Amino acid sequence: MSEKIKVLLSEEEVDARIKQIAAQISRDYAGREIHLICVLKGGVFFTCELAKRITVPVSLDFMSVSSYGDDTKSSGVVKIVKDLDQPLIGKDVLIVEDIIDSGRTLSYLIEILKGRNPNSIRLCTLLDKPERRVKDVKVDYCCFNIPDEFVVGYGLDYAQKYRNLPFIGVVELENQD
């Protein structure tokens, strides 16, 4: 099997939408500081681009959770690979994720983080696949709703490949005869 990547969202479309979402977040958090929690690895590209465009003070921490391994479908088992470095008590937290599909990972993560007593928790995602939802998750800021296809680029990977693409692409697997 080999992969072919078809452009779903161009670099220009992604950049323009991130600017719009950052402006909305800046308005919503006017007069406050936001504590961004980047969900690694996929969320790092989006988090960096978003943070550069937010105009209120930003602090940043990283968390790594996994439910995929090297497959294209979530295993349903969520594990924390890297926990936060800083406490969340009294902070306005914005979880930044690359993509939300089943909602299992984010539902689990939000419940854990609520127990750490932040002032507030909101969720921002680059991509959302609402028709794949098996757990109800409230997405506060979404750049794009996308169809149920396996996507790569802008931090999203297929078996650790294609994260560095500057656009969002659909993976098309081709049989090699």
RABELGI-V585196 format. One line per field, one symbol per residue. ss: DSSP state (H for helix, E for strand, - for the rest). phi: phi as a letter, one per 40 degrees, with the letter a starting at -180 (. if undefined). burial: I if it has 24 or more other ideal C-beta (glycine too) atoms within 12 Angstrom, else O. Layout:
ss=???
phi=???
burial=???
//
This chain:
ss=-EEEEEEEE-HHHHHHHHHHHHHHHHHH-----EEEEEEE--HHHHHHHHHHH----EEEEEEEEE------------EEEE---------EEEEEEEEE---HHHHHHHHHHH-----EEEEEEEEE-HHH--------EEEEE-----EEE--E-E--E------EEEEEEE---
phi=.bbbbbcbbcdcccccccccccccccccbdgbbbbcbccccdccccdcccdcbcccdbbaabbbbbabgbbcbccgcbbccacccbcbdgcccbcbbcabbcgdcccccccccdccfccabbbbbcbbbccccbbcbcccbbcacbccbcbbgfhcbbfgbgdcccbbbccbcbcbc
burial=OOOOIOOIIOOOOIIOIIOOIIOIIIOOIOOIOIIIIIIIIIIIIIIIIIIOIIOIOIIIIIIIIIIIOOOOOIOOOIOOOOOIOOOIOOIIIIIIIIIIIIIIIIIIIIOIIOOIOIOOIIIIIIIIIIOIOOOOIOIIIIIIOIOOIIIIIIIIIIOOOIIOIOIIIIIOOOOOO
//
